[in-house]
Amino acid sequence: MWPVHQVEKGVRAAENAVDPDSKKGKLVPASQASQTALKAVPGTITKTELEKKHDKPVYEFKIKPQSGRGLKEVHVDAKTGALINVKNAD
């Protein structure tokens, strides 16, 4: 699992390219979004990305569930911190 502060640093570097509002502090921190993702799928975060989906900034977390079955992809709205969806990762 990546330490949250390393995830935060890497994601923040990408935020300005994805959404100009991030400069104004309008995106939730990756650490807050990761808590939302881990509540939905308890486990270990293996990858974090900030993407733009349907013209909205979205955090994508790949999580290895505690159950050990497969890999889950969890999307969290980067502006509100709300869970968008959970699906099996490819």
Residue, then its C-alpha position, 0 to 999 in steps of 0.5 A: m500500500w502506498p502511504v497516503h502522503q505519497v499518494e497525495k503528493g503524486v495526485r496533487a501534481a496531476e490535479n492542475a492538468v486535470d482540473p484548473d479548479s484544483k488551484k483554488g482548493k476546490l477538490v477534496p484531498a486524495s487522502q479524504a477520497s481514499q478514506t471513502a474508497l476504503k469504506a466501500v472496499p476495505g483492503t489495500i490501495t495499490k494505485t491511485e489516479l486522478e482522471k477526468k470522466h464526463d468532464k468531471p475530475v474523478y479519483e480512481f483507486k485500485i484496491k486489493p480487497q481484504s477478502g483477497r479476491g481479485l482487484k476492485e476499481v473504486h471511483v470517487d468524485a474529486k469535487t465532492g468526495a462522494l462514492i461514484n461506483v465500485k467495479n471489478a478491475d480489468 
